[in-house]
Amino acid sequence: MSGLKVVLLTESDSLKQDVPLLYNSNGQKLWDTIRSIVSELHYCCETVELNKLDFQEHESVNKFLNAAIVIMDVTNQDCRPSFMYHKGNRESVDCIDDIVLIQASGLENDNTIQDLKTTCKIKQLIVYRYDEKKDSFYDVTTPTNPPTSLKKNLKHLLREAANNMQQGLSTRYLNLMEKRKNNVNDKNAERIYLWKEICDEILTETNQRYATPKLIISLMYAFRDIQDYQSMIELIERCEQYETISMNIQNNMLISYLTAFARSRRNENNDRDKALEILERLCQTKRTESELSNDIICLRGRIYKDKYTESNCQDKDSLEKAIEWYRKGFAADPNIYAGINLLLLLAITTDDLIKNNEAYKIIIQLNALLGKKGRSLKDLNDYWDVATYFELHAVQHDWLKACQAALHMYSLNPPIWYLKSTINNLKILHQATRIRVQQRPRESSQTTSAGEDIYSFWIDFFSDAINSHSTSTEERELPAQVPTTCKIKQLIVYRYDEKKDSFYDVTTPTNPPTSLKKNLKHLLREAANNMQQGLSTRYLNLMEKRKNNVNDKNAERIYLWKEICDEILTETNQRYATPKLIISLMYAFRDIQDYQSMIELIERCEQYETISMNIQNNMLISYLTAFARSRRNENNDRDKALEILERLCQTKRTESELSNDIICLRGRIYKDKYTESNCQDKDSLEKAIEWYRKGFAADPNIYAGINLLLLLAITTDDLIKNNEAYKIIIQLNALLGKKGRSLKDLNDYWDVATYFELHAVQHDWLKACQAALHMYSLNPPIWYLKSTINNLKILHQATRIRVQRRPRESSQTTSAGEDIYSFWIDFFSDAINSHSTSTEERELPAQVPILVCENYEKTDGTILNNIYIAAYLQLNFHTGSERETLVIRILEQQKQIHH
């Protein structure tokens, strides 16, 4: 790696010698020392200020996230939470070699240092001390006599980090590509990125040892995914220039295959012949087709088929070779891709596929394989499956089914390069149709059916679409392989006896033959019994398919009761109501917030002896029952929920054996009790803190942590001075930082809501308001806000209490940030309260207060630049296919600025 990029993350004030800080700092001297170290190592050094990073200043964010190493000083406890959040951002992109500095300052800092090591798991933490007499910094992380120079140790760590990054280049780049592969929008930009950021980095004399076969394969797949076959070939040609890489990849079958694949697609300068030479060498290394990859066999068939197609269907030798290799591929692994290509080629060589034993067998197998893809043609959402269905029926002259498939292909609105992937098959079908028409010269009036006319239209339609983009470089990916075949479980061979007017089952010869009626009756009874035994699995599969497509909650509730619950909750079928099925039903009801049905389901289950015995000791079912009662909150439901949870706790000896959900649910119930008492029930508050504390200790996670912090905020005036609360703040910032590169990258409402609550409880109003606006922009359903109503109420009440504790101040003022924060609290509370009795889930109101930066003219004519004016941001969501509408309405009374 040429020129390690080091970024110093600093507080802006720590760079100014004339600004007094809250702690003993020699910031300017420290950073000057570090810069000199970086300079001596010939690395690149830049500075990023924390406040700019906090407010997502674009250039600062890019510098910070793209640095190889970041060095930060977290001595200032007021800024430490932000430092930990941004360090988490770095870890979210796999940057774990950053160096954290902290100044030694007595016992209190010793405890902080230990917390940073254990809770935040910082890999490189350096404790330093400044000696004023010697004007030097020393590393006192591990006491030595005399103390070690900080400069010396930092230089060693930076060299070590650089070396580690070199050694981990392959893994790092593999992780980067894995994260990027589903987010490629600009193919040209992706090609430039892959070459500049990865290929050019590893294809050097220094770094060639890190270009592992796995990394080269991943790069080839990345180029293949953007249809850049030129780069695939160039990559291998560049690799062959370096001895180490060349030796590592020369016998790699997959790299050879991908090289042949790329040449077959680029098709320049005898590329296809070169591809065949590569494949021939691969085939010579194996003695039988079963030892070869099916992709290699079928690629040979594809190349010969392309040669035949491009010869205007005149190159019979290529046709025969294409059939030969697709036949070998289908024999080695009967799959849709090999099968449909073999069938289409056989259709050119025979007049009647039904009379051709090989072709007819393939038709049967392909129909079975496609049938397993979905319940009907309409259920197929994958273009390639529908295209195969189209080709399969077209080649059989089943024009109506082929046209149904063609219309479905069109309705999927595939990119042109999808159609290009089937251009050879379309050409073969088209040519075969023309040949058959020309072979009917004796018929004076040649007519075609309506179905065949429509089929011909689709062939012309798709061909025109493909030809109009014939100069495009876009191509398809490799075909998907489905290793399965037709397996009929029940096959009956029957015979009809005319004399006796009866049917007989002659599948297995018997004397006398067995009555078909008798055997069918037995098989039907057996099938019915099998279906009963498979009821549980059947219903589980049904719910799995439906769970992401629920639009009408009431209809879903009726479906679950009528189609599943009422079916299994009978004396006859109770044995099929397995704990797994009951749990899935409870989750299904929970997902539509139907807590009443969750409770009713368990009460119905308890009426049946078999079900009751199966579920009585199931911890998850007990937990879900307690959860449902805590949410329904009728007829002492919460006390009953606590009794269930108490029994669960008694079955385990320590919190570490308990599910964290069970522990935190007890905390949630007591917190709800405290909230509903208008924050007067101190006993419930203490119990809520106790259980959330146990939950966070057993498993430090965002949910337990933010709830514990919010409750502690009610019991203390200064969270920073409360060791437990401050430690939680540090941990939560670190956990949230790992969720994404920045707040804008968080798309999960619950993560953003936690960020909002975390900064609101610290009175960091600006960051809280940033999060509130982001929460609003996510346009969450009202019930999302309902789930956080208790936290909002606690925050709201705590704010009111703090304001009321300032009676001596004659003119109580608040900052602009706190005013906007108070708006958000009221805004969300009003949204929740206005829907508290409604079962209909609605959207949030469409106005948000913002500040607009503009230039304005004073009454005396003076121009003021960059003045912030209060305004509303109006957002209109869900406008169908249209883009979201943003409207800014400036408050009229603020438009003219006075002295």
Secondary structure by P-SEA (a helix, b strand, c coil): ccbbbbbbbccccccccccccccccaaaaaaaaaaaaaaaacbbbbbbbaaaaaacaaaaaaaaaaccbbbbbcccccaaaaaaaaaaaaaaaccccbbbbbbbccaaaaaaaaaaaccccccbbbbbbbbccccccccccccccccccaaaaaaaaaaaaaaaaaaaaaaaaaaaaaacccccccaaaaaaaaaaacccccccccccccccaaaaaaaaaaaaaacaaaaaaaaaaaaaacaaaaaaccccaaaaaaaaaaaaaacccaaaaaaaaaaaaaaaaccccccccaaaaaaaaaaaaaaaaaacccaaaaaaaaaaaaaaaaaacccaaaaaaaaaaaaaacccccccaaaaaaaaaaaaaaaaccccccccccaaaaaaaaaaaaaacaaaaaaaaaaaaaaacccaaaaaaaaaaaaaaaaaaaaaaaacccccbbbbcaaaaaaaaaaaaaaaaaaaacccccccccbbbbcccccccbbbbbbbbccccccccccccccccccaaaaaaaaaaaaaaaaaaaaaaaaaaaaaacccccccaaaaaaaaaaccccccccccccccccaaaaaaaaaaaaaacaaaaaaaaaaaaaacaaaaaaccccaaaaaaaaaaaaaacccaaaaaaaaaaaaaaaaccccccccaaaaaaaaaaaaaaaaaacccaaaaaaaaaaaaaaaaaacccaaaaaaaaaaaaaacccccccaaaaaaaaaaaaaaaaccccccccccaaaaaaaaaaaaaacaaaaaaaaaaaaaaacccaaaaaaaaaaaaaaaaaaaaaaaacccccbbbbcaaaaaaaaaaaaaaaaaaaaccccbbbbcccbbbbbbbbbbcccccccccbbbbbbbbbbbcccccccbbbbbbcccccccccc
